[in-house]
């Protein structure tokens, strides 16, 4: 009995047994493991977002080089150009002048109501005569096939709707998409059309001295341009 007790005492007083990093992780409480996993996932997402922004900037800079070649202008370049319309305007300002006209052409807003139903607003600018326009609003529901279903509006609501009325419709739910197209004119006479989706440049076209340069899908990795 004495020898057995001595053996037990010896084992208790011996050096601690080394454990691997894997054993230590396995020994952590589940909530700590979840936190570490969440941190790793967040870091991965942040890295992916940073990479996407860098690619977007580089792509726009490349397209601006193509723009200069197509229109035979010496526009300013730089890989730090953000993917927005202001970057395009800044690039061509020294050659095409200031943007003197910048007006809304149309606007789409997608909304999801608290009930889960979806709504779509489309505001269009229509010419009615020389230097005269009206704003026309179209209001839609969305069916199970993702197709728009017209919803009734009064004449006062559909023709030249007030900003207050438009805002009230937008506040009925959560905005899931905002898309806006605008037309402009530079002091040199060059014309420009562009579309932004959720504040990001999606497409643009500049026409100058008989030539046009058009880019589309700029908010994706499939962005492409053509000169004609």
N, C-alpha and C positions, 0 to 999 in steps of 0.2 A: 504493500500500500504506500509505503514511504517513497519508493522509487517512482511510482506512478504519479504521485503528487508533485515530486520534484520535476518530472518531465512536463507536467502541465504548467508549473511555475516557470520553467525555462521557455516554453513556447510563448507565454504571455509577456515575458520581459525581453524577448528578442527584438531585432530591428523591424520597422514597419515594412510590410510587403509593398513593393512598387506597383503602381497601376498605370495602365496606358491612358492616353488622352481619350480614346474611344470609351474606355470604362468610366472615366470621369464624366463624359457627356451623358452616358447612359444613366449615370447615378444622379444627374440633376433632375429636379422636379419638373414635371411636364410643362408648367407655366413658363419656366425659364427657357426650356428648349423652344417653346413656341415664340417667345420674344426674340431669341437669337435667329430663328428661322425668318421671322417677320423683318428683322433688321437686314438680313441678307437679301430678302426679296425686294425690300425698298431700295437698297443700294443698287441692285441689278436694274430696277425700273429707272432709277435716276440716271444710271450710266447709259441706258438705252435711249432715254429722252435727250440726253446731252449729245449722243451720237447722231440722233435724228436731226437736231437743230444744226449741228455742224454740217451734215450732208445737205440740208436745205440751203444753208448760206452758200456753200460751195457751188451747188447747182445753179442758184440764181446768178452768182458771179459769172459762171460759164455762159449762161443764157444772155447776160448783158454784153459779153464779148461778141456773141453771135449777132446781137442786135446792132452793134456798131458796124460790123462788117456788112450786114444786110442793107442798112440805110445809108452807108458811106458817111458815118459821122464819127467823131472822136469823143465818145462819151467816157466819163470817168468810170473806173473799175475798182474792185477791191473785194477780197474774200470775206470781209466783215459785213457785207450787205445782208441785212435781215430780209426774210421772205415776206415783204409787204410792198404795197404800191408806192409808199414814200421813198423806198430805195430806188425804184425805177425812175421816179421823177427826179431824184437827186442825181442819178447817173446821167440823164440826158439834158439837164438844165443848161449846161454850158453851151450846148449845140442847138437845142430846140426852144430855149427860153423858159419863162415861167409858165405854170399852168394857170391860165386866165379863166377858164371855164371848167367847172367840175359839178355835174348835176346827176341826180339819181335817175336811173333808167327803169329798174325794177328791184323788188325786194321780196324774198321768201322767208317766212318764219314758221318753224315747226314747233308745235306745243303738245305736251302730254298732260291731260287733265288728271286731277287726283283720283278719278274713277278708273283711269287707265285708257280712256278714250283719247284719240289723237285728233288734233286740229291743224290745219294749214292755212296760213294767210299769204296772199300774194298781192302786192301793191305794184301797180304798173303806171307809168307816166305816158300819157297819150297826147299827141299833138292835135289840136283842134283848129289850127289856123296859124297865121304868121305870128311867131313869138307868143303863142298862146297854148297852154297845156292844161290838162286836168289829171287828177290822181284818181285811179279806179281801183277799188278794193274787191278782191274775190276771197270768199271764205269757204273752206272745205272741211268735211269730216273725212275719215279714212276707213274703208271697209276691210274685211278679213283678207282680201287679196292685195292689200296695200294700195288700193286705187282711190283717188280722191272722189268724194261725193259732195256736190255743191250744196251749200247751206244758204237759206234765204237771208238777204239783207234789204233794208229799206233803201230808197233812192238817196236819202240823206247820209246813210251809212256807207254806201258803195261809191258815191261820187264825191270826190274831195273830202274824205273822212277827216275828222279832226285828230290831232295827235293824242288828245285825251281819250278818244274812242279806241284808237289803235292800241294805246297803252293798256286800256281796260281789258281788251281781248288777250293781250300777251300775259297779263297778270292772272288769268284764269287757271294757269297751270305752269308747268316747268318747260322752259324753252330748251329744245334739244338741237336746234339748228337755226342759224341765221346766215342768210346768203344775200349779198347785195351787189348789184351791177351799176356802174357809173360810166358816164361819157364825159370827155373833156377835150379842151383845145389849148394847145400851147401858143405862145405869142408868135412863134414862127409859122403858124398855120397847121402844124402837125396835129392830127386827130388821135385820140386814145380812148380805148374802151377797156375796162377791167372788171373782174369779179373777185370778191373776197368771200371766203367761207369761214365763219367764226373768227374773223379778223386776220385770216391767213390768205395771202394772194393765191388764187386758184388759176386764173388765166388773165392774159392781157394782149392787146393788139395795138400797135402804133403804125399809122399810115403817114408817109412823108415823101413828098416829091415823086409820086407815082409808084412808090414801093410800100409794101406792108410786111410787118414782122409780127407773127402771132405765136403765143405760147399757151399751152393748156395742160391740165392735170399737174400744176405746179405744187399742189399741196400733197402730192404723192411721190413715190419713187419713180413713177412712170412719166414724169414731166417731159414734154417734148415741144420743140419749136419749129416753125417753118418760115421761109422767106419767099415772098411772091410779089 
